Amino acid sequence: MNGLTAFQRDILYVIEAMDAPHGLAIKKQLEAYYETEVNHGRLYPNLDDLAEDGLIEKGEYDKRTNKYTLSSEGRALLQARRKWEDEHLREAN
């Protein structure tokens, strides 16, 4: 997760939990979690950055709507994060 913001990490978690979501579905899940509006100017540049970094794959539903899935690298990154969290949570208990 080096170099990712918490917002980008949360985007990865949302994408992992959904079946190839489009941007507005991701936005809705993030807004529910944050309990505040997530504007397009924040969401879409971060989606583009994650795609450029190879952590997600960007495809098309149609000419106007993109869909997002985790890449194998993104999936591995989340698995490594979960392992790290588990180790540190165990130490705290």
C-alpha positions, 0 to 999 in steps of 0.5 A: 500500500506504499504510496496509496492514499487512504481514499485510494485504498478504500476505492480498491476495497469497494471495487473488490466487493462489487462485480465490475462496478461503474464509477457512480456505484463506487461513488455511492459506496464511498459516500455511504462509508464516509457519510459525505459527498464524494465529488467527481473531481476527487473520484475519477482522477483517483480511479485513473491513477489506480488504473495507470498504476496497474492496480485496477483495470478499466473497461467499458459497459458502453461508450459512456460508462466505464467499469472497474475491476481489480487487477491481479496486482491490486488483489495481491496488494489487498491480500498483503494489506489484510495479512499485515492488518491481521498480524498487527491486530493480533499483537494488540490483543 
